[in-house]
Amino acid sequence: MSYHQPVMLSESMQALDIKPDGVYVDLTYGGGGHAREIMKALKKGKLIAFDQDPDVRPDISDKGRFYFFRANYRFLSHFLCYLEIEAVDGIFADLGVSWHQFDEPGRGFTFRSDGPLDMRMSLHGDRSAAHLVNTLSEEQLRTIFREYGELREAGSIARAIVKARGAKPIQTTAELNKCLEGLIPAHLANRFLARVYQALRMEVNQEQKCLAEMLEQTPRWIKPGGRLVIISYHSLEDRMVKHFIRAGNVRGEVVKDLYGNPVAPFRPVGSHAVKPTEEEIVANPRARSAKLRTGERI
């Protein structure tokens, strides 16, 4: 099974500023690259890891110091309470989709391979991408492609899907690709389809809702001086993370106390997001769009 190389590994570890006896959370275990590096830095500390992907198989065995939960990170508080954790020193998340999900045609995440139009990160989800494209109204589809794919052609995409499904339900990635042919010049097709699939994936998995719920839980758990470190890959996620670290909410609304001073649970570490080096991008092209942001608990 192919997992991506861990993105900005050294930058992530530097941002977490790991204490050897601390307690840390990796919300997106994936192939375990970041988790293994965290465990190397921990001498007596603990790592709690999450991943909802049914294909993930943790390869860290250290009872009493490593815990893994096959769950969405929106359930962060539930499992930390279950472990009777009082507070943690850092929380990390890499919001990217694992390569193995793209490489497995049966998961339906990519337009490059024919397979069932699924796109569920967790197979316990009740709505697949096929369900969406065959049941949502044209207006609902247009909203998804406009907001999550940031596509100017959102209306045309929605109309093409509704027209195609009127003749036959759209069940596979190839069938979806076919009904969108001609909407954009061939040389722009890859970028166009990537955004179409991104939009559907985000809606299927309620990615923005889950991210917001997770972020809003973090101040409850991170100790003063502890770190929140998030790697995002597109502007919608990055904007939410940036707003949360700067203002304490994903909308970016500044809340002030009675004296007019801004109130936020985190202090941004650095004035800008950290981006991968050119050397890393050459070695790992997937890292190209990554942005790492860090907040320190006040």
Residue, then its C-alpha position, 0 to 999 in steps of 0.5 A: m500500500s502506497y502512502h505519501q512521504p511525510v510533508m515538511l517533516s522537519e518543519s513540523m517537528q520544529a513547530l511542535d517543539i516536542k518535550p521528551d515527556g510531553v503528550y501529543v496528538d497526531l490527528t491524521y496518522g496516514g502512513g505514520g511518517h509524522a507519528r514515527e518522528i514524534m515518537k522518536a523525540l518522545k522519551k517518556g511521553k505519549l502519542i495519541a493518533f487518529d485516522q478514519d481511513p479503514d486501510v490505515r494500519p499503524d505500525i507503532s507498537d509501544k503499549g502505554r505510550f502510543y494509542f490509535f483510534r480509527a475515528n474522525y478527528r472531530f471526535l478528539s475530545h471524546f477519545l481524550c476524555y476516554l483516556e482520561i487525558e487532562a491536557v496535551d502539549g501539542i496537536f498536529a494534523d496534515l489535512g492532505v489526502s493519502w496517495h494510496q486513496f488516489d491510487e486505489p480505483g475502488r475508492g473513487f477519489t481520482f478522475r485518472s482511474d475508472g472506479p465506483l464514484d465513492m470518495r468516502m474517507s470512512l466507509h461508515g459514511d452513508r453518502s457517496a459521491a454517486h449519491l450526491v450527483n444523482t440526488l442533489s438538485e442543480e442548485q445544490l450541485r452548483t453551490i458545491f462546485r462554486e464553494y468547494g471547487e472555486l469553479r467559475e463553471a459551477g453552473s455548467i457542471a451542475r447542468a451537465i450532471v443533471k442532464a446526464r443522470g436523466a438518461k442514466p444514473i452516474q455510478t463511476t468516475a468514467e461516467l462523471n468524466k464523460c458527462l463533463e467533456g467539452l465544458i473546458p479546453a482539453h489542455l485545462a482538463n486535469r486542473f478542472l477535473a481535480r477541482v470537481y473531484q475536490a468539491l465532491r470529496m469535501e461535500v461527501n466527507q463534510e471536510q470543512k465542518c469536521l475541520a471547524e469542529m476539531l479546531e474549536q476543541t483544541p483550546r480546551w486541550i492544549k496547555p499554555g505554551g503548547r502548539l497547534v500545527i496544521i498543514s493544509y493544501h488548498s485555500l479554503e482549509d488554509r483560510m480557516v486555519k489562519h483565521f482560527i489561529r489569529a482570531g480563535n474562530v474559523r470566520g476570522e471575527v475578532v472578539k474583544d474583551l471589555y477593554g477592547n483588547p482582542v481575545a484569542p486562545f492562540r498566538p501565531v508563530g511566525s508572520h506567514a505560513v511555512k512553505p516547503t523548500e524547492e528541494e522537497i517539492v522536487a523530491n515530493p511534488r505533492a508538497r507543492s501546495a502545502k502550507l504549515r501554520t502554527g499557533e501557540r496556546i496563550 
